[in-house]
Amino acid sequence: MAKLFIVRHGQAAFGQSDYDCLSELGHQQARWLGDYFAERGISFSHIAAGTLARQQDTARSILAGMGDDTAEISTHPGLNEYDGEAVYTGYTGKGDQHLHQKADFRDYWQTFRAAYEAWIDNRIESIEESWDHFGERIDAALDQALTGRARDEAVLVVTSGGVIGRTVNQLMKGPPATAIELNFQFRNAAFCEVIVGRSARRLLSYNSIPHLDRPGRRDAITHV
């Protein structure tokens, strides 16, 4: 059966007005992941990422770590993260998300969690993308990445925590709100493995960071 590796982007610019860029640590996390894949003899027949800069740059840094700067990255907007700013603003009525992050980290996450729950429950009327549509576009993107893959192929998908949380929750048939927990716990440049059969997909591993859980690298384990 084919194997799907779903990777969250490396550390981005949390607390900044433009979150969508990798920090130097984010690039390093991704290169170390590429090193790990190369050490394991893992190669990918297909590589896909969303259109966001942090996703594209993570994919490129993984490939650099694998010693392959020439591989083609297929771009699919269905792998983009949900619009967190729209969720936050639609719930709070305020447009100062990054200022809230800087001012009170704990209160920000409590507020954002409440906003996330409201989005899932369709209680934010102003947001353009619904929770259901978010899931539909993720499914379409993954189907495109996996269609026609042979049983011995490995596919790499680079995306974001919300996409991964939604995907894993669906695989495990959990209630919608569980996707929030899976999203918030997923670490930067971590990956999960999914076994892809003809009629089913099964989760093999979740939130794995063997490339970071090593002496001298544990300070590089981050969540935001």
N, CA, C and O of each residue as an XYZ file, in Angstrom:
896
protein
N       0.833     -1.199      0.000
C       0.000      0.000      0.000
C       0.869      1.250      0.000
O       1.954      1.255      0.582
N       0.405      2.291     -0.640
C       1.141      3.551     -0.654
C       1.151      4.171      0.740
O       0.281      3.894      1.566
N       2.138      5.003      0.979
C       2.236      5.667      2.274
C       2.252      7.175      2.065
O       2.997      7.696      1.234
N       1.425      7.858      2.827
C       1.326      9.311      2.774
C       1.973      9.907      4.013
O       1.615      9.553      5.136
N       2.924     10.812      3.812
C       3.545     11.570      4.892
C       2.958     12.981      4.851
O       3.127     13.704      3.868
N       2.272     13.362      5.918
C       1.695     14.716      6.002
C       2.510     15.513      7.013
O       2.585     15.139      8.183
N       3.116     16.600      6.572
C       4.038     17.396      7.382
C       3.440     18.770      7.652
O       2.895     19.414      6.755
N       3.551     19.204      8.898
C       3.207     20.590      9.200
C       4.412     21.481      8.907
O       5.557     21.068      9.095
N       4.153     22.686      8.454
C       5.231     23.633      8.169
C       6.099     23.884      9.404
O       5.669     23.646     10.533
N       7.317     24.364      9.180
C       8.202     24.734     10.275
C       7.717     25.977     11.000
O       6.713     26.584     10.626
N       8.449     26.345     12.046
C       8.067     27.502     12.858
C       7.923     28.741     11.976
O       8.802     29.062     11.177
N       6.789     29.429     12.143
C       6.521     30.645     11.377
C       6.591     31.859     12.306
O       7.132     31.774     13.409
N       6.043     32.982     11.855
C       6.224     34.259     12.563
C       5.044     34.542     13.485
O       4.316     35.514     13.284
N       4.852     33.699     14.492
C       3.761     33.892     15.441
C       3.935     35.225     16.181
O       5.035     35.578     16.607
N       2.827     35.952     16.321
C       2.865     37.240     17.014
C       3.256     38.406     16.127
O       3.307     39.547     16.586
N       3.535     38.128     14.850
C       3.885     39.193     13.914
C       2.691     39.483     13.002
O       1.791     38.655     12.867
N       2.691     40.644     12.387
C       1.577     41.015     11.520
C       1.490     40.113     10.300
O       0.403     39.896      9.765
N       2.638     39.579      9.851
C       2.654     38.622      8.746
C       3.165     37.287      9.276
O       4.372     37.071      9.389
N       2.237     36.399      9.595
C       2.602     35.086     10.133
C       3.207     34.185      9.064
O       3.952     33.258      9.383
N       2.893     34.449      7.802
C       3.203     33.509      6.736
C       4.632     33.611      6.230
O       4.863     33.882      5.052
N       5.585     33.394      7.118
C       6.986     33.279      6.705
C       7.716     32.443      7.745
O       7.453     32.566      8.941
N       8.622     31.603      7.299
C       9.363     30.752      8.218
C      10.449     31.541      8.932
O      11.086     32.421      8.354
N      10.642     31.208     10.192
C      11.806     31.713     10.919
C      13.026     30.907     10.481
O      12.899     29.907      9.774
N      14.199     31.347     10.904
C      15.401     30.568     10.611
C      15.297     29.171     11.231
O      15.719     28.179     10.636
N      14.724     29.116     12.441
C      14.515     27.814     13.062
C      13.555     26.969     12.239
O      13.746     25.760     12.112
N      12.522     27.597     11.678
C      11.581     26.857     10.846
C      12.256     26.193      9.656
O      11.965     25.042      9.331
N      13.155     26.922      9.008
C      13.913     26.335      7.902
C      14.779     25.177      8.396
O      14.865     24.138      7.742
N      15.419     25.362      9.551
C      16.291     24.316     10.073
C      15.508     23.068     10.445
O      15.942     21.952     10.159
N      14.357     23.249     11.080
C      13.507     22.104     11.420
C      13.194     21.284     10.164
O      13.243     20.054     10.187
N      12.875     21.975      9.079
C      12.527     21.294      7.837
C      13.743     20.604      7.222
O      13.625     19.490      6.713
N      14.903     21.246      7.262
C      16.103     20.608      6.714
C      16.448     19.358      7.509
O      16.830     18.341      6.930
N      16.318     19.423      8.820
C      16.573     18.234      9.633
C      15.598     17.114      9.292
O      15.971     15.941      9.299
N      14.356     17.467      8.996
C      13.396     16.447      8.590
C      13.827     15.816      7.263
O      13.736     14.601      7.088
N      14.293     16.646      6.338
C      14.817     16.101      5.084
C      15.985     15.175      5.309
O      16.084     14.127      4.670
N      16.886     15.554      6.226
C      18.001     14.676      6.586
C      17.493     13.325      7.076
O      18.010     12.273      6.698
N      16.460     13.377      7.935
C      15.891     12.147      8.492
C      15.332     11.252      7.390
O      15.586     10.048      7.373
N      14.574     11.840      6.474
C      14.024     11.043      5.384
C      15.153     10.413      4.565
O      15.066      9.246      4.183
N      16.207     11.180      4.298
C      17.334     10.647      3.527
C      18.028      9.517      4.287
O      18.392      8.503      3.691
N      18.213      9.685      5.596
C      18.829      8.637      6.418
C      18.045      7.335      6.346
O      18.616      6.245      6.342
N      16.731      7.471      6.291
C      15.847      6.300      6.255
C      15.694      5.718      4.851
O      15.042      4.687      4.678
N      16.272      6.350      3.871
C      16.140      5.876      2.504
C      14.769      6.112      1.913
O      14.355      5.414      0.987
N      14.056      7.106      2.452
C      12.709      7.421      1.971
C      12.814      8.398      0.799
O      13.491      9.422      0.895
N      12.156      8.082     -0.280
C      12.060      8.997     -1.415
C      10.592      9.143     -1.791
O       9.786      8.250     -1.530
N      10.257     10.248     -2.391
C       8.867     10.566     -2.675
C       8.614     10.615     -4.177
O       9.332     11.277     -4.926
N       7.581      9.903     -4.594
C       7.200      9.923     -6.002
C       6.374     11.152     -6.340
O       6.268     11.534     -7.505
N       5.793     11.769     -5.328
C       4.988     12.962     -5.541
C       5.073     13.841     -4.301
O       5.022     13.350     -3.173
N       5.204     15.148     -4.521
C       5.312     16.115     -3.433
C       4.297     17.214     -3.686
O       4.235     17.777     -4.779
N       3.496     17.519     -2.661
C       2.483     18.558     -2.806
C       2.513     19.477     -1.598
O       2.857     19.057     -0.493
N       2.154     20.722     -1.814
C       2.069     21.707     -0.735
C       0.985     22.709     -1.079
O       0.588     22.839     -2.237
N       0.511     23.414     -0.067
C      -0.411     24.511     -0.306
C       0.306     25.677     -0.951
O       1.497     25.594     -1.252
N      -0.413     26.759     -1.162
C       0.172     27.928     -1.819
C       0.845     28.876     -0.839
O       1.535     29.804     -1.262
N       0.662     28.667      0.465
C       1.199     29.596      1.458
C       2.722     29.523      1.501
O       3.308     28.458      1.303
N       3.353     30.661      1.760
C       4.814     30.730      1.748
C       5.428     29.780      2.753
O       6.433     29.137      2.453
N       4.846     29.674      3.950
C       5.434     28.814      4.972
C       5.353     27.343      4.587
O       6.198     26.547      4.995
N       4.343     26.980      3.805
C       4.224     25.597      3.337
C       5.208     25.325      2.199
O       5.902     24.308      2.202
N       5.263     26.229      1.235
C       6.180     26.072      0.112
C       7.636     26.057      0.573
O       8.427     25.232      0.115
N       7.986     26.968      1.480
C       9.371     27.052      1.947
C       9.752     25.844      2.790
O      10.902     25.404      2.754
N       8.811     25.306      3.543
C       9.082     24.084      4.304
C       9.370     22.932      3.352
O      10.315     22.173      3.561
N       8.560     22.800      2.310
C       8.782     21.734      1.332
C      10.159     21.868      0.690
O      10.863     20.872      0.524
N      10.546     23.079      0.331
C      11.853     23.282     -0.297
C      12.993     22.955      0.667
O      14.004     22.378      0.267
N      12.825     23.327      1.940
C      13.878     23.044      2.910
C      13.972     21.547      3.203
O      15.067     21.033      3.434
N      12.852     20.850      3.197
C      12.890     19.387      3.339
C      13.686     18.781      2.187
O      14.557     17.937      2.397
N      13.381     19.215      0.980
C      14.087     18.692     -0.185
C      15.578     19.023     -0.130
O      16.413     18.209     -0.524
N      15.909     20.224      0.361
C      17.319     20.585      0.508
C      18.004     19.631      1.479
O      19.131     19.196      1.238
N      17.325     19.306      2.577
C      17.880     18.358      3.540
C      18.059     16.971      2.956
O      18.956     16.231      3.360
N      17.208     16.619      2.004
C      17.314     15.320      1.330
C      18.352     15.334      0.218
O      18.649     14.300     -0.380
N      18.905     16.524     -0.056
C      19.881     16.644     -1.135
C      19.252     16.675     -2.508
O      19.900     16.321     -3.493
N      17.999     17.094     -2.593
C      17.284     17.140     -3.860
C      16.594     18.495     -4.004
O      15.464     18.681     -3.551
N      17.278     19.421     -4.630
C      16.734     20.768     -4.815
C      15.931     20.907     -6.105
O      15.384     21.975     -6.379
N      15.855     19.839     -6.901
C      15.251     19.944     -8.222
C      13.873     19.299     -8.314
O      13.187     19.461     -9.323
N      13.457     18.571     -7.282
C      12.168     17.878     -7.343
C      11.027     18.877     -7.498
O      11.066     19.973     -6.940
N      10.023     18.490     -8.254
C       8.875     19.360     -8.496
C       7.915     19.303     -7.317
O       7.625     18.230     -6.789
N       7.427     20.468     -6.911
C       6.425     20.562     -5.848
C       5.098     20.932     -6.491
O       4.956     22.012     -7.067
N       4.133     20.037     -6.391
C       2.807     20.315     -6.899
C       2.071     21.214     -5.905
O       2.053     20.931     -4.707
N       1.472     22.284     -6.394
C       0.813     23.249     -5.525
C      -0.702     23.074     -5.601
O      -1.277     23.026     -6.689
N      -1.345     22.979     -4.427
C      -2.794     22.824     -4.383
C      -3.356     23.707     -3.276
O      -3.030     23.502     -2.107
N      -4.200     24.694     -3.619
C      -4.739     25.585     -2.586
C      -5.622     24.872     -1.564
O      -5.877     25.411     -0.487
N      -6.091     23.662     -1.890
C      -6.872     22.901     -0.925
C      -6.102     22.516      0.314
O      -6.696     22.133      1.322
N      -4.773     22.614      0.252
C      -3.921     22.292      1.400
C      -3.623     23.522      2.250
O      -2.932     23.417      3.263
N      -4.131     24.679      1.856
C      -3.918     25.888      2.655
C      -4.621     25.798      4.004
O      -5.627     25.104      4.151
N      -4.083     26.502      4.968
C      -4.710     26.565      6.285
C      -6.019     27.351      6.207
O      -6.209     28.174      5.311
N      -6.915     27.088      7.156
C      -8.099     27.938      7.283
C      -7.650     29.361      7.617
O      -6.524     29.573      8.068
N      -8.517     30.312      7.399
C      -8.195     31.719      7.624
C      -8.380     32.033      9.114
O      -9.467     32.421      9.544
N      -7.313     31.862      9.891
C      -7.385     32.072     11.334
C      -7.744     33.498     11.705
O      -8.440     33.734     12.692
N      -7.269     34.448     10.912
C      -7.588     35.851     11.199
C      -9.079     36.113     11.026
O      -9.687     36.845     11.807
N      -9.667     35.501      9.982
C     -11.102     35.672      9.756
C     -11.911     35.014     10.861
O     -12.941     35.543     11.278
N     -11.453     33.866     11.335
C     -12.141     33.183     12.441
C     -12.090     34.049     13.701
O     -13.099     34.232     14.382
N     -10.911     34.573     13.998
C     -10.725     35.409     15.183
C     -11.550     36.695     15.088
O     -12.265     37.060     16.022
N     -11.438     37.371     13.947
C     -12.141     38.644     13.779
C     -13.650     38.455     13.745
O     -14.396     39.257     14.307
N     -14.097     37.386     13.080
C     -15.526     37.127     13.018
C     -16.132     36.852     14.378
O     -17.295     37.170     14.627
N     -15.342     36.260     15.254
C     -15.839     35.933     16.600
C     -15.735     37.117     17.550
O     -16.665     37.386     18.310
N     -14.610     37.827     17.514
C     -14.362     38.904     18.477
C     -14.827     40.265     17.979
O     -15.080     41.168     18.777
N     -14.938     40.416     16.673
C     -15.245     41.726     16.108
C     -14.055     42.654     16.104
O     -14.210     43.853     15.871
N     -12.861     42.127     16.356
C     -11.645     42.927     16.410
C     -10.638     42.411     15.381
O     -10.624     41.225     15.050
N      -9.808     43.309     14.887
C      -8.815     42.928     13.890
C      -7.397     43.016     14.389
O      -6.489     43.313     13.613
N      -7.181     42.765     15.661
C      -5.856     42.943     16.260
C      -5.291     41.621     16.764
O      -4.725     41.558     17.855
N      -5.444     40.571     15.971
C      -5.044     39.243     16.413
C      -3.591     39.187     16.865
O      -3.305     38.679     17.949
N      -2.670     39.699     16.055
C      -1.252     39.584     16.406
C      -0.910     40.419     17.644
O       0.005     40.067     18.389
N      -1.632     41.517     17.872
C      -1.395     42.312     19.081
C      -1.868     41.551     20.322
O      -1.234     41.606     21.375
N      -2.971     40.852     20.185
C      -3.478     40.023     21.282
C      -2.478     38.916     21.590
O      -2.229     38.610     22.756
N      -1.905     38.314     20.550
C      -0.911     37.260     20.742
C       0.279     37.759     21.550
O       0.772     37.067     22.440
N       0.733     38.962     21.231
C       1.885     39.537     21.934
C       1.541     39.942     23.357
O       2.350     39.762     24.267
N       0.344     40.488     23.557
C      -0.014     41.065     24.847
C      -0.318     40.014     25.906
O       0.079     40.162     27.062
N      -1.017     38.957     25.519
C      -1.440     37.954     26.506
C      -1.607     36.624     25.788
O      -2.680     36.315     25.270
N      -0.544     35.847     25.764
C      -0.508     34.579     25.033
C      -1.619     33.638     25.489
O      -2.320     33.058     24.660
N      -1.783     33.485     26.792
C      -2.774     32.551     27.322
C      -4.202     32.991     26.984
O      -5.022     32.181     26.551
N      -4.488     34.274     27.185
C      -5.832     34.764     26.902
C      -6.131     34.677     25.406
O      -7.257     34.393     24.998
N      -5.103     34.926     24.601
C      -5.309     34.806     23.156
C      -5.757     33.402     22.793
O      -6.735     33.247     22.061
N      -5.073     32.372     23.280
C      -5.424     31.007     22.911
C      -6.787     30.608     23.456
O      -7.506     29.851     22.804
N      -7.156     31.091     24.621
C      -8.504     30.817     25.129
C      -9.561     31.435     24.221
O     -10.584     30.818     23.926
N      -9.295     32.658     23.788
C     -10.220     33.338     22.890
C     -10.288     32.646     21.538
O     -11.366     32.455     20.976
N      -9.117     32.271     21.022
C      -9.103     31.648     19.704
C      -9.772     30.274     19.731
O     -10.443     29.887     18.775
N      -9.590     29.549     20.813
C     -10.260     28.252     20.923
C     -11.783     28.430     20.869
O     -12.481     27.679     20.189
N     -12.280     29.425     21.589
C     -13.719     29.700     21.562
C     -14.169     30.079     20.156
O     -15.249     29.685     19.716
N     -13.340     30.845     19.455
C     -13.666     31.231     18.083
C     -13.681     30.005     17.166
O     -14.558     29.870     16.312
N     -12.721     29.131     17.347
C     -12.617     27.894     16.560
C     -13.880     27.051     16.756
O     -14.455     26.548     15.792
N     -14.300     26.905     18.004
C     -15.509     26.135     18.301
C     -16.739     26.763     17.652
O     -17.608     26.064     17.130
N     -16.799     28.091     17.693
C     -17.920     28.784     17.070
C     -17.928     28.562     15.558
O     -18.990     28.398     14.958
N     -16.750     28.556     14.948
C     -16.651     28.303     13.502
C     -17.144     26.899     13.166
O     -17.925     26.718     12.232
N     -16.686     25.906     13.931
C     -17.114     24.529     13.697
C     -18.626     24.403     13.812
O     -19.253     23.661     13.056
N     -19.211     25.130     14.760
C     -20.660     25.069     15.000
C     -21.463     26.005     14.093
O     -22.670     26.170     14.271
N     -20.772     26.621     13.110
C     -21.441     27.535     12.167
C     -22.094     28.729     12.874
O     -23.186     29.162     12.505
N     -21.407     29.251     13.893
C     -21.933     30.398     14.628
C     -21.232     31.701     14.260
O     -21.455     32.725     14.907
N     -20.385     31.677     13.223
C     -19.742     32.903     12.750
C     -20.269     33.181     11.349
O     -19.838     32.559     10.379
N     -21.182     34.097     11.253
C     -21.859     34.344      9.982
C     -20.980     35.074      8.974
O     -21.181     34.945      7.767
N     -20.017     35.833      9.456
C     -19.248     36.687      8.553
C     -18.124     35.949      7.835
O     -17.547     36.500      6.897
N     -17.794     34.738      8.233
C     -16.654     34.055      7.641
C     -17.038     33.436      6.303
O     -18.115     32.857      6.161
N     -16.157     33.563      5.337
C     -16.458     33.126      3.972
C     -16.442     31.612      3.843
O     -17.309     31.045      3.180
N     -15.470     30.942      4.466
C     -15.342     29.491      4.324
C     -15.944     28.775      5.532
O     -15.564     29.045      6.671
N     -16.861     27.884      5.289
C     -17.453     27.099      6.372
C     -16.551     25.941      6.741
O     -15.637     25.582      5.998
N     -16.823     25.358      7.907
C     -16.087     24.171      8.362
C     -16.256     23.028      7.366
O     -15.297     22.314      7.074
N     -17.458     22.852      6.848
C     -17.706     21.770      5.897
C     -16.926     21.969      4.610
O     -16.354     21.019      4.076
N     -16.896     23.200      4.107
C     -16.147     23.463      2.879
C     -14.649     23.269      3.101
O     -13.943     22.782      2.218
N     -14.177     23.645      4.265
C     -12.765     23.416      4.613
C     -12.428     21.938      4.457
O     -11.417     21.597      3.843
N     -13.255     21.065      5.001
C     -13.018     19.631      4.883
C     -13.097     19.134      3.455
O     -12.309     18.280      3.048
N     -14.035     19.658      2.694
C     -14.209     19.217      1.311
C     -12.989     19.542      0.457
O     -12.554     18.720     -0.350
N     -12.437     20.741      0.636
C     -11.279     21.103     -0.193
C     -10.029     20.321      0.216
O      -9.186     20.022     -0.630
N      -9.901     19.986      1.507
C      -8.783     19.154      1.942
C      -8.889     17.776      1.301
O      -7.910     17.255      0.765
N     -10.086     17.187      1.358
C     -10.294     15.869      0.763
C      -9.953     15.876     -0.725
O      -9.321     14.946     -1.226
N     -10.368     16.919     -1.424
C     -10.093     17.005     -2.858
C      -8.592     17.091     -3.130
O      -8.090     16.472     -4.069
N      -7.879     17.861     -2.305
C      -6.433     18.004     -2.493
C      -5.704     16.694     -2.226
O      -4.805     16.322     -2.980
N      -6.081     15.993     -1.164
C      -5.436     14.721     -0.848
C      -5.766     13.675     -1.910
O      -4.899     12.893     -2.301
N      -7.003     13.659     -2.374
C      -7.371     12.718     -3.436
C      -6.519     12.954     -4.674
O      -6.067     12.002     -5.311
N      -6.301     14.209     -5.014
C      -5.488     14.517     -6.184
C      -4.048     14.046     -5.994
O      -3.439     13.509     -6.919
N      -3.506     14.249     -4.789
C      -2.122     13.846     -4.522
C      -1.952     12.333     -4.547
O      -0.864     11.839     -4.843
N      -3.006     11.595     -4.244
C      -2.898     10.138     -4.077
C      -3.425      9.341     -5.259
O      -3.150      8.145     -5.360
N      -4.159      9.958     -6.135
C      -4.755      9.227     -7.256
C      -3.681      8.601     -8.144
O      -2.751      9.269     -8.597
N      -3.838      7.316     -8.373
C      -2.937      6.602     -9.271
C      -1.625      6.171     -8.666
O      -0.757      5.669     -9.380
N      -1.452      6.353     -7.355
C      -0.177      5.974     -6.741
C      -0.108      4.457     -6.531
O      -1.088      3.830     -6.128
N       1.048      3.887     -6.808
C       1.247      2.449     -6.646
C       1.463      2.104     -5.178
O       1.720      2.986     -4.359
N       1.358      0.823     -4.851
C       1.406      0.393     -3.472
C       2.760      0.632     -2.808
O       2.828      0.708     -1.582
N       3.834      0.753     -3.580
C       5.160      0.939     -2.988
C       5.630      2.393     -3.038
O       6.796      2.674     -2.762
N       4.739      3.312     -3.385
C       5.118      4.717     -3.486
C       4.907      5.443     -2.159
O       4.060      5.064     -1.351
N       5.698      6.495     -1.956
C       5.528      7.386     -0.807
C       5.223      8.784     -1.338
O       5.849      9.253     -2.288
N       4.258      9.433     -0.714
C       3.824     10.773     -1.122
C       4.028     11.724      0.044
O       3.701     11.397      1.185
N       4.569     12.899     -0.244
C       4.792     13.930      0.769
C       3.817     15.071      0.556
O       3.713     15.609     -0.547
N       3.099     15.444      1.613
C       2.206     16.598      1.587
C       2.625     17.547      2.703
O       2.716     17.138      3.860
N       2.880     18.804      2.369
C       3.268     19.810      3.348
C       2.123     20.803      3.491
O       1.696     21.414      2.511
N       1.630     20.963      4.716
C       0.451     21.765      4.938
C       0.539     22.436      6.311
O       1.626     22.812      6.749
N      -0.590     22.586      6.984
C      -0.647     23.304      8.259
C      -1.428     22.506      9.294
O      -2.058     21.497      8.979
N      -1.373     22.980     10.539
C      -1.941     22.228     11.650
C      -3.431     22.016     11.565
O      -3.921     20.947     11.927
N      -4.171     23.016     11.092
C      -5.612     22.860     10.995
C      -6.012     21.813      9.978
O      -6.950     21.049     10.200
N      -5.299     21.777      8.860
C      -5.549     20.767      7.834
C      -5.258     19.377      8.390
O      -6.022     18.438      8.166
N      -4.156     19.253      9.111
C      -3.789     17.961      9.675
C      -4.793     17.532     10.745
O      -5.216     16.376     10.778
N      -5.171     18.465     11.619
C      -6.141     18.133     12.662
C      -7.444     17.642     12.083
O      -8.011     16.658     12.556
N      -7.924     18.327     11.056
C      -9.177     17.932     10.411
C      -9.026     16.556      9.748
O      -9.916     15.713      9.859
N      -7.896     16.329      9.058
C      -7.666     15.076      8.351
C      -7.569     13.898      9.308
O      -8.211     12.868      9.100
N      -6.768     14.050     10.356
C      -6.586     12.955     11.316
C      -7.887     12.662     12.043
O      -8.227     11.499     12.263
N      -8.611     13.696     12.417
C      -9.879     13.498     13.104
C     -10.862     12.721     12.231
O     -11.600     11.865     12.718
N     -10.858     13.026     10.954
C     -11.743     12.309     10.036
C     -11.319     10.843      9.910
O     -12.163      9.948      9.876
N     -10.003     10.605      9.842
C      -9.526      9.224      9.770
C      -9.930      8.420     10.998
O     -10.249      7.235     10.902
N      -9.912      9.087     12.166
C     -10.238      8.415     13.416
C     -11.732      8.454     13.744
O     -12.172      7.901     14.751
N     -12.505      9.120     12.873
C     -13.961      9.232     13.040
C     -14.340      9.875     14.383
O     -15.274      9.440     15.056
N     -13.594     10.912     14.750
C     -13.862     11.620     15.995
C     -14.902     12.709     15.813
O     -15.220     13.076     14.682
N     -15.442     13.235     16.913
C     -16.376     14.360     16.825
C     -15.638     15.596     16.312
O     -14.431     15.710     16.523
N     -16.324     16.517     15.648
C     -15.658     17.671     15.036
C     -14.750     18.444     15.980
O     -13.661     18.859     15.585
N     -15.183     18.645     17.227
C     -14.389     19.460     18.150
C     -13.030     18.840     18.459
O     -12.111     19.553     18.863
N     -12.883     17.538     18.279
C     -11.594     16.890     18.536
C     -10.522     17.395     17.576
O      -9.332     17.350     17.890
N     -10.941     17.873     16.412
C      -9.976     18.428     15.459
C      -9.214     19.602     16.051
O      -8.071     19.859     15.675
N      -9.850     20.316     16.982
C      -9.170     21.437     17.632
C      -7.985     20.936     18.439
O      -6.890     21.491     18.344
N      -8.194     19.887     19.238
C      -7.114     19.328     20.047
C      -5.982     18.835     19.159
O      -4.810     19.090     19.437
N      -6.332     18.132     18.096
C      -5.315     17.593     17.197
C      -4.543     18.712     16.514
O      -3.337     18.588     16.299
N      -5.216     19.791     16.175
C      -4.586     20.953     15.569
C      -3.597     21.607     16.544
O      -2.430     21.809     16.208
N      -4.062     21.929     17.732
C      -3.243     22.696     18.669
C      -2.046     21.914     19.201
O      -1.066     22.517     19.637
N      -2.107     20.596     19.173
C      -1.006     19.795     19.707
C       0.051     19.459     18.658
O       1.119     18.953     19.005
N      -0.224     19.728     17.395
C       0.702     19.297     16.347
C       1.893     20.243     16.275
O       1.731     21.460     16.181
N       3.081     19.673     16.319
C       4.301     20.468     16.431
C       4.834     20.888     15.058
O       4.513     20.283     14.035
N       5.647     21.930     15.066
C       6.227     22.428     13.824
C       7.151     21.388     13.202
O       7.982     20.785     13.880
N       6.989     21.195     11.904
C       7.786     20.242     11.123
C       7.617     18.800     11.606
O       8.452     17.944     11.314
N       6.545     18.535     12.339
C       6.197     17.159     12.692
C       5.453     16.520     11.529
O       4.972     17.212     10.631
N       5.362     15.195     11.550
C       4.648     14.522     10.470
C       3.794     13.390     11.012
O       4.013     12.880     12.111
N       2.826     13.022     10.214
C       2.079     11.799     10.477
C       2.133     10.938      9.219
O       2.315     11.441      8.110
N       1.971      9.645      9.414
C       1.997      8.692      8.310
C       0.612      8.068      8.159
O      -0.037      7.706      9.140
N       0.186      7.955      6.921
C      -1.110      7.367      6.620
C      -0.912      6.264      5.583
O      -0.321      6.488      4.527
N      -1.410      5.080      5.897
C      -1.388      3.976      4.950
C      -2.578      4.136      4.007
O      -3.716      4.298      4.448
N      -2.305      4.089      2.724
C      -3.340      4.335      1.724
C      -3.630      3.039      0.976
O      -2.807      2.558      0.197
N      -4.805      2.486      1.221
C      -5.233      1.299      0.504
C      -6.224      1.642     -0.591
O      -6.509      2.814     -0.833
N      -6.742      0.635     -1.245
C      -7.688      0.873     -2.336
C      -8.995      1.452     -1.834
O      -9.614      2.281     -2.500
N      -9.415      1.013     -0.655
C     -10.734      1.436     -0.169
C     -10.689      2.164      1.164
O     -11.727      2.606      1.656
N      -9.508      2.298      1.758
C      -9.439      2.923      3.085
C      -8.081      3.553      3.305
O      -7.091      3.175      2.679
N      -8.052      4.530      4.214
C      -6.812      5.149      4.669
C      -6.746      4.985      6.170
O      -7.736      5.193      6.871
N      -5.573      4.611      6.666
C      -5.429      4.326      8.089
C      -4.227      5.062      8.656
O      -3.148      5.072      8.065
N      -4.435      5.674      9.812
C      -3.367      6.421     10.474
C      -2.348      5.461     11.069
O      -2.704      4.557     11.825
N      -1.081      5.660     10.727
C      -0.005      4.822     11.226
C       0.786      5.512     12.332
O       1.167      4.868     13.310
N       1.039      6.809     12.191
C       1.750      7.566     13.231
C       1.229      8.990     13.231
O       0.649      9.460     12.252
N       1.451      9.674     14.365
C       0.901     11.021     14.529
C       1.885     11.905     15.275
O       2.439     11.499     16.297
N       2.109     13.135     14.759
C       2.883     14.161     15.462
C       4.317     13.713     15.750
O       4.853     13.979     16.825
N       4.927     13.037     14.789
C       6.254     12.452     14.981
C       7.356     13.481     14.728
O       7.291     14.254     13.772
N       8.358     13.479     15.589
C       9.499     14.401     15.433
C      10.819     13.689     15.724
O      11.606     14.207     16.516
N      11.105     12.534     15.129
C      12.367     11.845     15.409
C      13.586     12.662     15.016
O      14.672     12.448     15.554
N      13.423     13.593     14.089
C      14.520     14.446     13.640
C      14.838     15.551     14.633
O      15.913     16.147     14.566
N      13.921     15.838     15.558
C      14.135     16.878     16.573
C      14.351     16.297     17.964
O      14.984     16.931     18.808
N      13.843     15.124     18.205
C      13.967     14.502     19.521
C      15.312     13.799     19.631
O      15.398     12.577     19.753
N      16.360     14.618     19.583
C      17.739     14.143     19.623
C      18.544     15.077     20.521
O      18.171     16.238     20.689
N      19.631     14.596     21.095
C      20.469     15.474     21.921
C      20.911     16.710     21.131
O      21.348     16.610     19.984
N      20.788     17.852     21.760
C      21.190     19.096     21.125
C      20.126     19.744     20.268
O      20.329     20.848     19.761
N      18.981     19.073     20.093
C      17.942     19.635     19.238
C      16.616     19.833     19.969
O      15.671     20.355     19.377
N      16.520     19.449     21.186
C      15.205     19.459     21.837
C      14.664     20.877     22.055
O      13.455     21.070     22.185
N      15.558     21.860     22.093
C      15.096     23.246     22.159
C      14.442     23.692     20.854
O      13.796     24.739     20.804
N      14.610     22.900     19.807
C      14.037     23.216     18.506
C      12.618     22.659     18.355
O      12.021     22.798     17.288
N      12.071     22.037     19.391
C      10.704     21.518     19.350
C       9.750     22.649     19.696
O       9.741     23.139     20.825
N       8.952     23.061     18.726
C       8.043     24.198     18.920
C       6.641     23.847     18.429
O       6.446     22.895     17.673
N       5.671     24.643     18.880
C       4.269     24.414     18.520
C       3.668     25.529     17.673
O       2.709     25.280     16.943
N       4.193     26.745     17.744
C       3.595     27.865     17.024
C       4.635     28.599     16.197
O       4.309     29.575     15.521
